[in-house]
Amino acid sequence: MTQEQISELCVASLAKVLRLPKDRVETDTKFNRLGLDSAMVVYVMMELEEKLDVELSPDDFYDHPTIIQLSRFLAEKLATRSAA
C-alpha cells in the first residue's frame, strides 16, 4: 500500500470520528488542532490497525502528529514488514 493510499485511509477515518467532510481534514494540520482527543486517537488507531494489519500505539500519533507524518511512518512500517 502506498503512502498516498494510507493517507486517504487516515483522512477517511479522521473525517468519520471528527464528523467532518473529508475535504475539511487537512493532511498537514496537527491532530490536536483538528480537535482529536485521546479517545478519538484510540478509535482511529484501532481502525487503522484493522485495515492495515499493523500494531500501533497512541504514542505513534504523538510522534507523528499529522496525517502526512503518520502515513509516511505507516508506509515505512509496512514496507519493512513486507521486506522481512
C-alpha positions as CSV (number, residue, x, y, z in Angstrom):
1,M,0.0,0.0,0.0
2,T,1.4,3.4,-0.9
3,Q,1.7,6.4,1.4
4,E,-1.0,8.2,-0.6
5,Q,-3.4,5.3,-0.1
6,I,-2.6,5.2,3.6
7,S,-3.1,8.9,3.8
8,E,-6.6,8.5,2.2
9,L,-7.4,5.9,4.9
10,C,-6.3,8.3,7.6
11,V,-8.4,11.1,6.2
12,A,-11.5,8.9,5.9
13,S,-11.1,7.6,9.5
14,L,-10.4,11.1,10.9
15,A,-13.3,12.6,9.0
16,K,-15.6,10.0,10.4
17,V,-14.5,10.4,14.0
18,L,-14.5,14.2,13.8
19,R,-17.8,14.3,11.8
20,L,-16.3,16.4,9.1
21,P,-16.3,16.2,5.3
22,K,-13.1,14.5,4.1
23,D,-12.1,17.7,2.2
24,R,-12.1,19.6,5.6
25,V,-9.4,17.3,7.0
26,E,-6.0,18.9,6.3
27,T,-3.2,16.4,6.0
28,D,-0.6,18.8,7.3
29,T,-2.5,20.0,10.4
30,K,-1.6,18.6,13.7
31,F,-4.1,16.1,15.1
32,N,-4.8,18.2,18.3
33,R,-5.5,21.2,16.1
34,L,-8.1,19.2,14.2
35,G,-9.8,18.5,17.5
36,L,-8.7,14.9,18.0
37,D,-8.8,13.8,21.7
38,S,-7.3,10.7,23.3
39,A,-10.5,8.7,22.9
40,M,-10.6,9.6,19.2
41,V,-7.0,8.6,18.8
42,V,-7.7,5.2,20.1
43,Y,-10.7,4.8,17.7
44,V,-8.7,5.9,14.7
45,M,-5.7,3.7,15.8
46,M,-7.9,0.6,16.1
47,E,-9.5,1.3,12.7
48,L,-6.1,1.7,11.0
49,E,-4.7,-1.4,12.7
50,E,-7.6,-3.4,11.3
51,K,-7.4,-2.0,7.8
52,L,-3.6,-2.1,7.5
53,D,-2.9,-5.2,9.7
54,V,-0.3,-3.4,11.8
55,E,0.1,-2.8,15.5
56,L,0.0,0.8,16.6
57,S,0.2,2.7,19.9
58,P,-1.2,6.1,20.8
59,D,2.4,7.3,21.0
60,D,2.7,6.8,17.2
61,F,0.1,9.6,16.8
62,Y,2.0,11.9,19.1
63,D,5.4,11.0,17.5
64,H,3.9,11.6,14.0
65,P,1.3,14.3,14.7
66,T,-0.1,15.0,11.2
67,I,-1.6,12.7,8.6
68,I,1.4,13.3,6.3
69,Q,3.8,12.2,9.0
70,L,1.7,9.3,10.2
71,S,1.1,7.9,6.7
72,R,4.8,8.2,5.9
73,F,5.6,6.2,9.2
74,L,2.9,3.6,8.3
75,A,4.2,3.2,4.8
76,E,7.7,2.6,6.1
77,K,6.4,0.2,8.7
78,L,4.5,-1.8,6.0
79,A,7.5,-1.7,3.6
80,T,9.8,-3.0,6.3
81,R,7.4,-5.8,7.2
82,S,6.9,-6.9,3.6
83,A,10.7,-6.9,3.0
84,A,11.3,-9.1,6.0
